[in-house]
Amino acid sequence: MQKKRKPKKTIMKLLDEHPEGLTIQKVANITKMSRLTATKYIHELLGEGRIRERKVGVARLLFSKERFIKSVKEEQIIKKLKEKF
């Protein structure tokens, strides 16, 4: 019996390992999926609310939801500290 591939799980694990965010092309390259296949699963994950997307210049970086929320909170804390000092 062949193992079933779980592309969404693979993408989630990859984004957890890269808190700096990845582009769709990087996700496709690392997972050895076609860009179109990776895009399909990424859009499903975005729709499910399991990942977040941030536009940086012309690139769209993808983050796992937990990592994204944590980085946003850290940025807000740093901003507040800078304002106080």
C-alpha positions in Angstrom: 0.0 0.0 0.0 1.3 3.4 -1.0 1.7 6.2 1.5 -0.7 9.1 0.9 0.9 12.5 0.6 -0.5 15.2 2.8 0.4 18.4 1.0 -1.4 20.8 3.4 0.4 19.2 6.4 3.7 19.4 4.6 3.1 23.1 3.8 2.1 23.9 7.4 5.2 22.1 8.8 7.4 24.0 6.4 5.9 27.4 7.3 6.4 26.5 11.0 10.0 25.9 10.3 10.4 29.3 8.5 9.1 32.1 10.8 10.5 34.7 8.4 7.9 33.6 5.9 8.1 32.0 2.4 6.8 32.9 -1.0 4.6 30.5 -2.9 7.6 29.8 -5.3 9.8 28.9 -2.3 7.2 26.6 -0.9 6.8 24.9 -4.3 10.6 24.5 -4.7 11.2 23.1 -1.2 8.2 20.7 -1.2 9.0 19.7 -4.9 5.4 20.5 -5.9 4.5 22.4 -9.0 3.8 26.1 -8.3 0.2 25.6 -9.3 -0.3 22.7 -7.0 1.3 24.6 -4.1 -0.9 27.6 -4.9 -4.0 25.4 -4.7 -3.2 24.1 -1.3 -2.0 27.5 0.0 -5.3 29.1 -1.0 -7.2 26.3 0.8 -5.1 26.9 3.9 -5.7 30.7 3.6 -9.4 30.0 3.3 -9.3 27.8 6.4 -7.5 30.5 8.3 -4.5 28.3 9.1 -2.0 30.5 7.4 -1.6 34.3 6.9 -0.2 36.3 4.0 1.7 39.6 4.1 2.6 41.6 1.1 6.2 42.9 1.2 6.9 44.9 -1.9 5.9 42.8 -4.9 6.3 39.5 -2.9 3.6 37.9 -0.8 5.1 36.1 2.2 3.2 33.2 3.8 3.3 32.5 7.6 1.7 29.9 9.8 -1.1 31.7 11.7 0.5 31.1 15.2 3.9 32.5 14.0 2.2 35.4 12.3 0.2 36.4 15.3 3.3 36.1 17.6 5.5 38.3 15.3 2.7 41.0 15.1 2.4 41.0 18.9 6.2 41.3 19.2 6.3 44.2 16.8 3.5 46.0 18.7 5.4 45.5 22.0 8.6 46.8 20.5 6.8 49.8 19.1 5.2 50.6 22.5 8.6 50.3 24.3 10.2 52.6 21.8 7.5 55.2 22.4 8.0 55.0 26.1 11.8 55.4 25.9 
